[in-house]
């Protein structure tokens, strides 16, 4: 039930939507239907919006409703698997810019958070902000040693405002979930949850500083991507001090050309940096629009990017990272059967899905793209369409994959602005294969085994009891009765795989323990016995590990 105290604000939202001729959104919500009788009094359609496309009208309405609705629109723009392309394109243009709050208040917040007078903290603090958004604003400053920095300060009272606006958004989401005809596709409560999580992360500037610090460490050479340094002694939850950098927005093509930079090299480098962030480091900038990705004008011989604003970062569970990489490789190689198998093996789809039907659906989406020249194929667009198609087969899409999809769209957009003829596939394919070759090499596997060996030795005494309990449960038939023959066959196959996995894991663990004991307690026998025992243990794990079918 919608609380009565938010009803007036809900009515204001409806009034603004009506003013921008977004009648279908108002009519879809049960609470707003009585407004049909009051439309002449509550909202007069703007004369200058009648001929505008629906996406632009929605963007203007969200801008008028305020910063939190702008944030909601930005999140919704990433859900191209759920909303029409024309609306997503328009919502992606939303800019999170609002009037600045007084510089004297920013100064007071800095002094309160860092517990020192501003003169002790900085040699100079400019109270006129460089930029202002709904969550925070940025001020220029200079350290006592002459280094230039920027100071990001949260808005006063922003916590209470966000809590209030999120409550309103949740009420709107509940109404839409209940009454909107396409609620099962749009899933408004999931969108609200994404907005809430994004805002929660952006309210902690210390978290943003930690993200910037990790990204800088991942690209410590600074050859391809430069990340400003964090000044931790001048950083707290509501204040973030970063090295000041100067650059050109990646969509300012005229300025990039005037600086004499190689746009083709920049475009290819941008694609490589994206795949390295996702598949090498598993930590990627998830808000990589041109305003946050600059080009360094001083590096003409070796152009590079500069990253800004680290409030929204993404990472994937290790399993999803592996399955996603394999899906990309299969997509590059047009192996549709493997794409279908990988989706099921990853657990993104039910195990009983018809693989032949899924393969046919994937082929139907992909084949039209491969009739074009490779330089004209949009990998981001293709991935979005694959997600849309897979939803018919009950695809379970994690929020991290949504962030990745958004970032892929942003990066490809930047790449094509810099070089309209870029062949995304030719650049991405060898980079991804190299990363996978290094990440899953035998040497890397042995290093991981050595790192985890103490943990395995710790749990080894518990394995016999765990195996015994699992076998007893299977032997007693402690599972639900199933009447579907296909489901019953699937359960039998899973039970056989479980038996094989348990037996091979137990043998592999014993061999690895033997290898460790031989290497440490019986060095007189040389290195070959422990090496052979270790290799045999790894082979045992490999044989027992379940494979996709």
Beta strands, then each sheet from edge to edge (+ up, - down):
strand 1: 124-125
strand 2: 131-132
strand 3: 136-142
strand 4: 148-154
strand 5: 225-227
strand 6: 239-243
strand 7: 248-249
strand 8: 284-285
strand 9: 293-295
strand 10: 305-307
strand 11: 313-314
sheet 1: 1+ 3- 2+
sheet 2: 1+ 3- 4+ 6-
sheet 3: 5+ 10+ 9- 7+
sheet 4: 8+ 11-
end
